[in-house]
Amino acid sequence: MAQEAQEEYQKYYVPEQSVWPIVGAVALFLIAVGAANLTVEMTKDKSGIGGYVLLAGLITLIVMIVGWFKNQIDESMSGLYSAQLGRSYRQGMLWFIFSEVMFFAAFFGALFYARTIAVPWLGGASNNAMTNEVLWPTFEAMWPLVQTPDGTTTTPMGWYGLPLINTVILLVSSVTLHFAHTGLEDDKRKQLTLMLGLTILLGCIFLGLQGYEYVHAYRDLGLTLQSGVYGNTFFLLTGFHGLHVTLGTIILIVLFFRVVKGHFTPKEHFAFQAGAWYWHFVDVVWVMLFFFVYIL
């Protein structure tokens, strides 16, 4: 047993140096700078380079994803990976999802703080009458907060209509992806291809409807980034979730083409499993978001 363990350990694959981590870091830097500048430009209603920097970052990120995915796929199909490396990939994916949980927990925490602490305090709750009189004498503690100190008013986004439809779409997409996974485990390639393709289609429909929802919010409801803490938390939570759905859809598209090429087997398909984990996580986040942002 000890000799077998030693042989297994010696098979651990150490990849060559790669340029993709630094390319990814540059992409994320450009995205952060571009998004921040674009947000400021939108709130001040002026044009600038924020949109171009953001676009450059997104293009760089896509190039990085394509290149890195290609290297990983080539290594996997060449038989370079071992069981030990497979365990490392599983641990890495679990830690990545945990970091995403903490990421969204921070934004949900900000929403909780605004709703249950900051807004009641401004309204004079918890012996903060002086705070109310000094900072905002006419303030009425309510949520959603539909009026800003400068008098800007907005209409809150209801939970029915597009948000409810998108919730159903994502829930159904988790079901179709589950059946795609079971099709892979049972070596039913037709079921796998059909259900995975349907999941991708549902993800694209979700993104299209969310884009239309943003247009409706800006054009018809007056719900913008200038709508105070309600508008800010609404677009931060839904926007970052939409970004994760976009990334998840890209991952599923890559997996779809790999399925078509016959890359996965019932026993060896962790890449597919990791993509499914990520998609189910994104769906769970949306259910929480739908409940706390749209309904409550």
Salt bridges, closest charged atoms under 4 A:
ASP74 OD2 - LYS70 NZ 3.07
GLU100 OE1 - HIS244 NE2 2.19
GLU185 OE2 - HIS181 NE2 3.56
ASP220 OD2 - HIS216 ND1 2.80
ASP220 OD1 - ARG219 NE 3.41
